[in-house]
Amino acid sequence: PITPATEIMELMSRAMPRAGGIFIQMEDEIASLGATIGASLGGLKAMTATSGPGFSLMQEHISYAAMAEVPCVIVHVMRGGPSTGLPTMPSQGDVMQVRWGAHGDHPILVVAPSSAYEFFDLTVKAFNLAERYRNPVIVLADEIVAHTRESVVLPPLETLEIEDRPKPTVPPEWYSPYRDPGTGVPPMAAFGEGYRFHVTGLTHDINGYPTERQDETEELMARLFNKISKDFHLLQWYDAYHEEGAEVMVIAYGSVARSALHAVRMAREKGLPAGLLKLKVIWPFMRRTVMRYLQSSRAVIVPEMNMGQLSREVKRVNQGACQIRTLNRVDGRLITPDQILTSIEEALA
């Protein structure tokens, strides 16, 4: 348990046994993600949840899961930092950490809910992504989203689209756990199914054994990235509001997107041509989608509860297309609709 993600553990401890699942409270965050990886290698879908300091402790295992291609989901509820920081206050200060915190070049997938329903929906989709690409996936929320209580209408469980990892179709003696079948994602056997294979965090060959050969190392690293990058066009998950005729677009995520939507609606009531682009995928960064709105706008505003993290990516892809304005708050309080509305008015002045 760790504030502000503790409620996830409390609820899962009751819900998992009722659903035929397993809940384990480990001694620390290192062990938690280690157990998650072990459960996944055993053929189960597994997740853990934490916040800033605990997420810092998970970095080595995130890198390991990326290299060993072990599907898993990590819910990270951001709080004020650095260090112990503001345990009960919201923040979006870990946007760059979820991408670059673990050592070495590695692919990562990060989704960001802004409501209770999106938390449900994107968690289901996070498991699908983890299974599809054999990769760790992070559900990145902030304290406000995690503690929001609101009514939702959940779809019937039988209507949910559920994906499972690719399984081997060859006999155990023919199985190479890291041989590319042409999709970039090797079939994954589970321990205990009769397939004997080696798992390591070292650079490895198609049989899972350590190698330092240049051709094998380069081929492995290229495949780890290409299995996701080839599908960038499928990962453009966003909602756009009031984009028609918008001269100023607000780009936001998480709880700030809720304030931004209210601000945009207030702006429209005043006759101001403002719109909102709400990002649901943070990493890989939706370059092509963001660029489209940069090229069609007079100005773009990026409000964040940090010193400016996602705005760095927006500026990187802007290439002089339009004016970029940032709105940052790091005092443990939500960016309000009025603050965003003021920024919209200034951009149009």
N, C-alpha and C positions, 0 to 999 in steps of 0.2 A: 504493500500500500504506500502511496505517496500522493500528497496533495498537489494538484487538484484532480488526480485520476483515481482516487481511492474508491469512488462509487462504482467504477467498472469492476473492480475486484470483488466488492461486496455483493453486487448483483449477480455476477457470474458464479460466485461460490454457491448461490442458491439455484440459479437457473440451469447451469450445466448438468448437474446430476439428474434433474427432472427431464432433461432433453436427451439423456443417454450419453452425455459427455463426461469429461474428467476435469476437475479443477484442482490445481496444486498451488499452494503458497510456498515459494522458495525462500531461501535465506537472504538473497539480495538480487539486484537486477542482473548481475552477471550470470548467476545461476538460472534466473528466470528465462532469459533468452537462450541459454544453453539447453534448458529442458525443452523449450519450444522447438529448437532445431532437432533435438533428439526425437521428439514426438513426430515431427514431420518426416524424419528419416524412417520412422516406423510405419509410415503410411497414413498418418492422421493429418487433418488440417488443424493447425495450431496457431495461437496468438498470445501476445502478452501486452500489457499496458503500463505506461509510466509517465513521468514528467521530466523536466530539464536535467536535474542532477542524476537521476536514474538512467536517462537516455545517454548521458555522457559515459556511463559505465558499460553501456551495451555496444559501444563502437567497434570493439575488436570482433565481437560475434556477428555484427552486421556485415563486416568485411568478410568474415569466414563464410557466412551464408551466401554471400554474393559469389565468392570463388567456388564453393562446393555446390552451388546451384540448389540450395535447399529452400523450398517455398515456405514463407512464414509471414505473418502480419504483426506489425507493432503499432499500437495506438500511442501517440505522443500528444499529451495535453499540455500545451505551453503555459508557463507561468513566468512572472517577472524574474529577471536575472541581471547579471551573472551570479554564479555561486548559489547560495541559498536564496538570495534575492527577495522576491515578494511571493511567498508560497501560495497565498490565497488570491492573488491578483492576476488579471489577464495580461498576456503579452503575445507578440508574434516574433520574438527574438531568435527563434531557432530555425528559421527558414533556410538559412545557409548551412546550418549544422546538419540538418537531415540529408542534405545533398553531399556535403563534403566532409562531414565529421569523421567517418571511417577512413582508415588509411588506404592508400593505393587507388589507382584508377578502378572504378567499379560502377556498374549501372545501378540505378535506384528508381523506384516509382513512388510518388508521393501524391496522395489525394487530400483535399481540404474541405470538410463539410462546414456549412454555415447555419445549419438548423438540425433539430432532432431527427427529422425524417432523412435528411441527407447523411447524417451520421449512420443511420441504419443502412441506407441504400449504398453509400460509398464503402461501408465495411464489407458488405456482400461482394461488391465489385472488386474490392482490394483482395479478397481471397481468390476471386476468379483470376485476377492479374497475376497473383503469386503462383497459382497453379499453372496458368498458361505459359508463363515465362520462366518458371523455376527460379524465382528471385524474391528477396525480401521486399515487402511493400509497407509503406508507412501511412497511417491515417493521422494526419496532422490537424489537430484542433487547438483551440485556445480555451482558457478557463470559462469564458462566457458561454461558448457553445456547449461545452461539456456539462455545465450546470443549468442550462436552459431547460425549463419544463414547459412543454407545449403539447397540445393534442395532435396526434398524427393518425392517419389511416394507412395501415400496413396492408400490402397486397397479400392475397392468399399464398401461403408458402409454396404450394404446388405450381404457382405461376412464376416463381423466381427462376431466373436463368443461372444455373450452377455449372461451373466448369471444374473438371478434374485434371490432374496432371497426366501427361501422356505415359502410358505403361508399355513395357517391352512386350513384343509379340514373338520373340525368338526364345528358344530354350536357354536355360541358364548357362550352358557351356558356350553359347555363341554371344552372350551379352557383353557389350562394352558400354559402361555407364556414361561415358562422355563422347560417344560417337555421334556426330551430327547426322540426323536422318534426312537433312535437306531443309528443315524448318528452322534450324538454329537452336532448337530445344530438344536435347536427347531424352528418350524415354527413361522414366525413373522407376526402378523397382523399389519395393519396401523391404526393410530388414525382416526376415522371418518368412519370406515368400519363396525361399529356395534359391534366390539369386545371391551369389557371393560377390561382393565388390568392395573396393577400397575408397574411402572418403578422406580427403585431406585439404588443408588450406594452402598447401604448397602448390605451385604451378605443376600441372599434371598432364599426362597423356590421355588418350581416349579410354584407357583402362583404369584411370584414377591414380596411377602411380607417379610419384614425383619425377619431374624432368627439368633439365636445364637446356635442352636443345632449342636453338633459336627458332626453328621452323614450327615446332610444337607449341612453344610459348606464344609466339606471335599469332598463330592460328587460334589458340584458346582465347586470348584477350580480344581479338577481333570478333570472335563469335559471341562472347559475353555481351559486347556492346551492340552488335548487329541484330541480335535476336529481338531487341527492343526498338532500336532506331529504325528498323525496316517498317515498323508499325506506328511511327509517329503520327501518321494521318488518322489513325484510329483512336488516338489518345487526346484529341482536341475536345475535352469535356468542359463546357462552359454554359452559362446562361447570359443572354444579352437583353437588356431592358431599355426601352425608349431610344433605340438606336437610330430610328428614322429622323433624319435631318439633324442629328446631334453634332454640334460643333465642339463640345467638350465631352470627353468620355472619362468616366471614373473606372479605374481598374482596381478591383478589391477582391479579397478572399476572407473566409472565416467570418467571425462576428462583425468585422468592419464592413463587410458587404451588406449586412442588414442596415447599418447606419447609412451606407452609401445609397441604397435603394430608396430609403425615406428622403434623403437629401435630394436625389434626382427627381423624385415626385414633387417635392416642394418647389424645385427649380422650374419644372414644367408648369406648375400652377402659376408661376410668376412670368411665364412666357419665355423662359431661358432654355435654349436648345442643348440640354444635357442628357447623357445616357450612361448606362452602367454595363461594364463587362465583368461578370463574376466568374472567377477561375475556380474550377473544381479539381483540376490537376495542376499541381505546382511544379513537379519534376517528373518527366522531362518538361522543360519550359515550353509553353505553347507559342513558339516563335512565329509561326505562320499566321495564327489567329490574331495575336497581338499586333503584328505588323500590319495586318489588314485594317485594323482600327486606328493605328497610328497614322496611316497614309490618308485616312478619310476624315481626320479630326484636326481642328485648329489647335487644340491643347488636350493633354491627357493628365489626369490627376491620379496619383498613387498614394492613398492613405494607408498607413501601416502603424501597428503598435510596436515599433522598433525604430532604430536610428536610420533606416533606409536599407532594406535588403532586397525584396523583390523589385523595387524601383531600379536597382542596379541592372537587373536583367532587361527591364523595359528600356532603360537608357542605352544599353548595349545594342539592342536591335533597332533602335529608333533611326539611327543614321541620318539625323537632321530632318526627319519627316514632319515633326511638329514640336511644339513646346511641351516639355515634361515638367510637371510641378509635383513636389512631394509634400505630404502632410504626415508628420510623425508625432507620436506621443509615447512616452516611456515612463509615465508616472503611475502606472498600474490602473489607469482608468480608460474606459472605452472612448474612442474617437466618436464624437457626437454628430448627428445629422447637421446641426447648425454649423459646426466647424467645416464640414465638407461643403455645405451650401455657400459659406463665405468664400471658400477657395474657388468654387465654380464661378461666383460673381466676379472675383478678382481676375480669373482667367479670361472672362468675357469683357472686362472693362476696356 
